């Protein structure tokens, strides 16, 4: 979709951020928003721990970072299933010692509640709510000991608004908002901030895979899903780019954002302005 005048995405890496000597863990790092965040933090000099179910995607990320002209450090990759007990345990251990934690792993299924598979509902809440809890649990002791830390959860506009046919996703993101606020209250005295970034529809494979599901759920042709469903509530009639989300994450990791905690940062094209 061609952006309207005045809605062109910001240039990448516009936020001044130096993470030299710091360690950052990103979940969902093999693709989409997670990959964009991982690349942005690595470009800022962070030692990167990358978690994802896709081992080949993680290898590709590590190779891209290695080719970077900024001389980023080698990526520590963790191919983990964050819906399984062993994967959750390993992710919590991997979060130990990090200075920055970004939870971006996510998935989607669009179905009416009466047709929503209970096992998928459970798996989605594990991935998008329990996994962020476990990585936060692993990261906080070290952050507290060092007196600093940044935690950013990739939530969604659906953490602030509901949509039909997305019961698991909306429930998980609303829960993530609560986890983030609670963490902010507990962590403030230790110099640790915790926030959510809340994008509308981002140009990622996750969104692309939704189109057929949305078309079936709403009974409309696939070509109408983007215009009639995805962008219906947005004043800006385009999808968000992953790099734009990564820049918002980068801002929340800067010293200038030290007083921003317990907040939700909408990147929703004025969706929530209604």
C-alpha positions as CSV (number, residue, x, y, z in Angstrom):
1,X,0.0,0.0,0.0
2,X,1.4,3.4,-1.0
3,X,1.7,5.8,2.0
4,X,-0.3,9.0,1.9
5,X,1.6,12.3,1.9
6,X,3.0,13.0,5.3
7,X,2.9,9.4,6.5
8,X,6.2,8.2,5.2
9,X,8.0,6.0,7.7
10,X,10.8,7.6,9.7
11,X,14.4,6.9,8.7
12,X,15.9,3.9,10.6
13,X,18.2,4.4,13.5
14,X,17.1,8.0,14.2
15,X,17.2,7.5,18.0
16,X,20.6,8.1,19.7
17,X,21.3,4.9,21.6
18,X,24.6,3.5,22.8
19,X,24.5,0.0,24.3
20,X,28.2,-0.8,24.1
21,X,29.1,-3.2,26.9
22,X,25.4,-4.0,27.5
23,X,23.5,-7.3,26.9
24,X,20.1,-7.5,25.3
25,X,17.8,-10.4,25.0
26,X,15.1,-10.4,22.3
27,X,12.4,-13.1,21.9
28,X,10.8,-13.7,18.5
29,X,14.1,-12.5,17.1
30,X,14.1,-14.5,13.9
31,X,11.6,-12.4,12.0
32,X,9.2,-9.5,11.9
33,X,9.3,-7.0,14.8
34,X,11.6,-9.1,16.9
35,X,14.2,-9.2,14.2
36,X,14.0,-5.5,13.6
37,X,14.5,-4.9,17.4
38,X,17.4,-7.3,17.5
39,X,19.1,-5.6,14.6
40,X,18.5,-2.1,16.1
41,X,20.0,-3.1,19.5
42,X,22.9,-4.8,17.9
43,X,23.6,-1.7,15.8
44,X,23.7,0.2,19.1
45,X,26.5,-2.0,20.3
46,X,24.6,-4.5,22.5
47,X,25.7,-8.1,22.9
48,X,22.7,-9.9,21.6
49,X,20.9,-13.0,22.9
50,X,18.3,-14.0,20.4
51,X,15.5,-16.4,21.2
52,X,13.1,-17.9,18.6
53,X,11.5,-21.2,17.6
54,X,13.2,-20.9,14.1
55,X,16.8,-22.0,14.2
56,X,17.5,-21.1,10.6
57,X,16.0,-17.6,11.1
58,X,18.3,-17.1,14.1
59,X,21.3,-18.2,12.1
60,X,20.3,-15.7,9.4
61,X,20.0,-13.0,12.0
62,X,23.5,-13.8,13.4
63,X,25.0,-13.7,9.9
64,X,23.3,-10.3,9.2
65,X,24.7,-8.9,12.4
66,X,28.1,-10.2,11.6
67,X,28.1,-8.4,8.3
68,X,27.1,-5.2,10.0
69,X,29.6,-2.3,9.4
70,X,29.3,-1.3,13.1
71,X,31.3,-4.3,14.2
72,X,28.6,-5.8,16.5
73,X,29.5,-8.6,18.7
74,X,28.6,-12.2,17.8
75,X,25.0,-13.1,18.5
76,X,24.2,-15.8,21.1
77,X,21.3,-17.8,19.6
78,X,18.8,-19.8,21.6
79,X,16.4,-21.9,19.5
80,X,13.6,-22.4,22.0
81,X,9.9,-23.3,22.0
82,X,8.4,-20.8,24.4
83,X,5.1,-22.8,24.6
84,X,6.9,-25.7,26.2
85,X,8.0,-26.0,29.8
86,X,11.6,-26.8,28.8
87,X,11.7,-23.8,26.5
88,X,10.3,-21.5,29.2
89,X,12.9,-22.7,31.7
90,X,15.7,-22.1,29.2
91,X,14.4,-18.6,28.3
92,X,14.3,-17.6,32.0
93,X,17.9,-18.8,32.4
94,X,18.9,-16.9,29.2
95,X,17.5,-13.7,30.6
96,X,19.8,-13.8,33.6
97,X,22.3,-11.0,33.4
98,X,20.8,-8.9,30.6
99,X,20.5,-5.1,30.7
100,X,17.7,-4.9,28.1
101,X,14.8,-7.4,27.6
102,X,12.5,-7.2,24.6
103,X,9.6,-9.6,24.4
104,X,8.4,-9.8,20.8
105,X,7.5,-13.4,20.3
106,X,3.9,-13.8,19.1
107,X,1.4,-15.6,17.0
108,X,-2.2,-15.2,15.9
109,X,-5.3,-17.2,15.1
110,X,-8.6,-15.5,14.0
111,X,-11.7,-17.6,14.9
112,X,-15.0,-17.0,16.6
113,X,-14.9,-18.0,20.3
114,X,-17.2,-21.0,19.8
115,X,-14.8,-22.3,17.2
116,X,-11.5,-21.4,18.9
117,X,-9.5,-24.5,19.7
118,X,-8.8,-24.6,23.5
119,X,-5.3,-26.0,23.0
120,X,-4.4,-23.1,20.7
121,X,-5.9,-20.6,23.2
122,X,-3.7,-22.1,25.9
123,X,-0.6,-22.1,23.7
124,X,-1.0,-18.5,22.7
125,X,-1.3,-17.3,26.3
126,X,1.8,-19.3,27.2
127,X,3.8,-17.7,24.3
128,X,2.6,-14.1,24.7
129,X,2.0,-13.8,28.5
130,X,3.7,-16.6,30.5
131,X,6.9,-16.4,28.4
132,X,7.3,-12.6,29.0
133,X,6.7,-13.3,32.7
134,X,9.4,-15.9,32.7
135,X,12.0,-13.8,30.9
136,X,11.2,-10.9,33.2
137,X,11.6,-13.1,36.2
138,X,15.0,-14.2,34.9
139,X,16.2,-10.7,34.1
140,X,15.1,-8.7,37.2
141,X,17.6,-10.0,39.8
142,X,20.6,-9.0,37.8
143,X,19.0,-5.7,36.8
144,X,18.2,-5.0,40.4
145,X,21.8,-5.8,41.4
146,X,23.2,-3.4,38.8
147,X,20.7,-0.7,39.5
148,X,19.5,-0.4,35.9
149,X,17.5,-2.1,33.3
150,X,15.1,-1.7,30.5
151,X,12.2,-4.1,29.7
152,X,10.0,-3.6,26.7
153,X,7.1,-5.8,25.7
154,X,5.8,-5.7,22.2
155,X,2.1,-5.5,23.0
156,X,-0.5,-4.3,20.4
157,X,-3.3,-1.9,19.9
158,X,-5.2,-5.0,20.9
159,X,-3.7,-4.6,24.4
160,X,-5.8,-1.4,24.5
161,X,-8.8,-2.3,22.3
162,X,-10.6,-5.5,21.5
163,X,-11.5,-6.9,18.1
164,X,-13.9,-9.7,17.3
165,X,-12.5,-13.2,16.6
166,X,-9.2,-12.6,18.4
167,X,-10.1,-13.8,21.9
168,X,-6.7,-15.4,22.7
169,X,-4.6,-12.6,21.2
170,X,-6.6,-9.8,22.9
171,X,-6.6,-11.7,26.2
172,X,-2.8,-12.2,26.1
173,X,-2.1,-8.6,25.2
174,X,-4.4,-7.2,27.9
175,X,-2.7,-9.5,30.4
176,X,0.7,-8.4,29.1
177,X,-0.3,-4.8,29.8
178,X,-1.0,-5.7,33.4
179,X,2.2,-7.6,33.8
180,X,4.1,-4.6,32.5
181,X,2.5,-2.2,34.9
182,X,3.0,-4.5,37.9
183,X,6.7,-4.9,36.9
184,X,7.1,-1.1,36.6
185,X,5.7,-0.6,40.1
186,X,8.0,-3.2,41.7
187,X,11.1,-2.3,39.7
188,X,11.0,1.5,39.9
189,X,13.1,1.8,43.1
190,X,15.8,-0.4,41.4
191,X,16.3,1.8,38.4
192,X,14.5,-0.5,36.0
193,X,11.7,0.6,33.7
194,X,9.1,-1.6,32.0
195,X,6.8,-0.5,29.2
196,X,4.7,-1.8,26.3
197,X,4.8,-0.7,22.7
198,X,1.4,-1.0,21.1
199,X,1.5,-1.1,17.3
200,X,-1.5,-1.5,15.0
201,X,-0.9,-3.8,12.0
202,X,2.8,-4.1,11.1
203,X,4.1,-5.3,7.8
204,X,5.2,-8.8,9.0
205,X,4.6,-12.4,8.0
206,X,2.3,-12.7,11.0
207,X,0.0,-10.0,9.6
208,X,0.2,-11.5,6.1
209,X,-0.8,-14.9,7.4
210,X,-3.9,-13.3,9.0
211,X,-5.4,-12.2,5.8
212,X,-7.0,-15.5,4.8
213,X,-8.3,-16.1,8.4
214,X,-9.7,-12.6,8.5
215,X,-11.4,-13.0,5.1
216,X,-13.1,-16.3,6.3
217,X,-14.1,-14.9,9.7
218,X,-15.6,-11.7,8.3
219,X,-17.0,-13.3,5.1
220,X,-15.2,-10.9,2.7
221,X,-12.7,-11.4,-0.1
222,X,-9.0,-11.5,1.0
223,X,-8.2,-8.3,-1.0
224,X,-10.6,-6.3,1.2
225,X,-9.1,-7.4,4.5
226,X,-6.4,-4.7,4.6
227,X,-8.6,-1.8,3.6
228,X,-11.9,-2.9,5.3
229,X,-10.6,-4.5,8.5
230,X,-6.9,-3.9,9.2
231,X,-6.9,-0.2,8.4
232,X,-10.5,0.7,9.1
233,X,-9.8,2.3,12.5
234,X,-6.5,3.9,11.6
235,X,-6.3,7.5,10.5
236,X,-3.0,6.7,8.7
237,X,-3.9,4.3,5.9
238,X,-0.9,2.2,5.7
239,X,0.8,-0.7,7.6
240,X,3.6,0.1,10.0
241,X,7.1,-1.0,9.2
242,X,9.0,-3.2,11.7
243,X,11.9,-0.6,11.8
244,X,9.5,2.0,13.1
245,X,8.5,-0.2,16.0
246,X,12.2,-0.9,16.7
247,X,12.8,2.9,16.9
248,X,10.1,3.2,19.5
249,X,11.7,0.4,21.5
250,X,15.1,2.1,21.1
251,X,13.8,5.3,22.6
252,X,12.5,3.4,25.6
253,X,16.0,2.1,26.2
254,X,17.6,5.5,26.2
255,X,18.6,7.5,29.3
256,X,16.1,10.1,28.2
257,X,13.3,7.6,28.8
258,X,14.3,7.0,32.5
259,X,11.0,8.4,33.7
260,X,8.8,6.5,31.3
261,X,7.6,3.4,33.0
262,X,4.4,1.5,33.4
263,X,3.3,3.1,30.1
264,X,1.8,1.9,26.8
265,X,3.1,3.6,23.7
266,X,0.6,3.4,20.9
267,X,1.9,3.3,17.3
268,X,-1.6,3.0,16.0
269,X,-2.2,5.8,13.5
270,X,-4.8,7.4,15.9
271,X,-6.8,4.1,16.2
272,X,-7.2,4.7,20.0
273,X,-8.0,8.4,19.4
274,X,-11.6,7.3,18.5
